[in-house]
Amino acid sequence: MDNLIFSNILHRRARTITTAAGVALGVALVILAVGLMHGFLYTQGHRNAAVAADILFASPAASFGFGFSASLSATMPTETAARISEISGVRTVAPIYQYLDGGRMIDGIDYDSFTRVAASRVIEGGPPTTGYQVMIDRMAQRALSLKVGSQVTLLGRPFTVVGIYAPESLYRFKIPIATMQDLTSRPAACSLIMIKVDSSEKVDEVFKRLAAQYPDNKMIRTADLPALFATSTPAMQVFMGAVVALSIAISTMLILLTMYSTVKERTRQIGILKALGASKGWIAAQIEKEALAISLFGVILGFGISVAGKYIIQGVAPTQVQLEIRWFIYALGLGLFSGAVGALYPALRAARSDPVMALAYE
């Protein structure tokens, strides 16, 4: 009897494909949304590993967040870094000027001091030392198809890519801090100071000294960054819940509409089957099986879209998409669940139909 199910599916190919595409859209939405979120968290963790500084120090108005963005406004004088370097237990400091240029965050750095507080190093070309020079990471290089010697527009000016660095740390574009200060008309300014302590045992001691000397400034230990990221995760979990709910709703409604119209079209055929002795349970099972078959096809199509979407997203944007096997399994369950629920009312309607009335249906 399974041949009857596949014959029914193939009888209305356009409708079957449209319904399966709707299910696939919901599945791909869930998998890619989760992949983007996990890729984002993975990238932040990867960048954490490249930061050798023990303490991040920012202005009173700053707030620490993902990517160590302390503030979009450079309000601290760089001479503060010099004063901090004189505090007992501090080994070295590095002022950073972070600036949002359209959709791109840029780090203004002094390469020599930056390499003393981060594991990042130039792996191709050279460091940005003066003028309109920029150093980028591998992700930006791939996403923008750049190489050493290429031109990229930052802050309204053409910058020359002079180096590629790894591993990733802070943001993807790094220019000389003096150039950043000049272009933003903020001489001797910075937004973040990264501090390296003599030894890990002295981090708390130095942190207390900084808090006593600069009570209004914002500070955070880099060891506390994972906890900071964790506190931001609940909002992402709410977002993911909304995406999953939306996916289930879309898939359920599509299956419901498809199977309802299918039952209406086959009213006479259902009457014939019941007249031949088909039970209510058998009729309902056929409708459910057909819906599950369409849903399974949609889920498989959604898997393909998700994999293709990962490479498309990573190819056009400097971001990471982490696809996990368990979410493919979850998506499979969600897709089949939506199909079963969506077909429930049409299946019960078909099972309850009166064979005499069904045979008289035109």
PyMOL commands that set and color helices and strands:
alter all, ss='L'
color gray80, all
select helices_A, chain A and resi 2-11+13-49+66-68+79-85+111-115+138-144+177-183+200-213+222-265+267-275+280-316+325-342+344-352+355-359
alter helices_A, ss='H'
color red, helices_A
select strands_A, chain A and resi 55-58+76-77+90-101+104-109+121-125+133-137+151-154+157-166+173-176+189-190+192-197+218-221
alter strands_A, ss='S'
color yellow, strands_A
deselect
rebuild
show_as cartoon
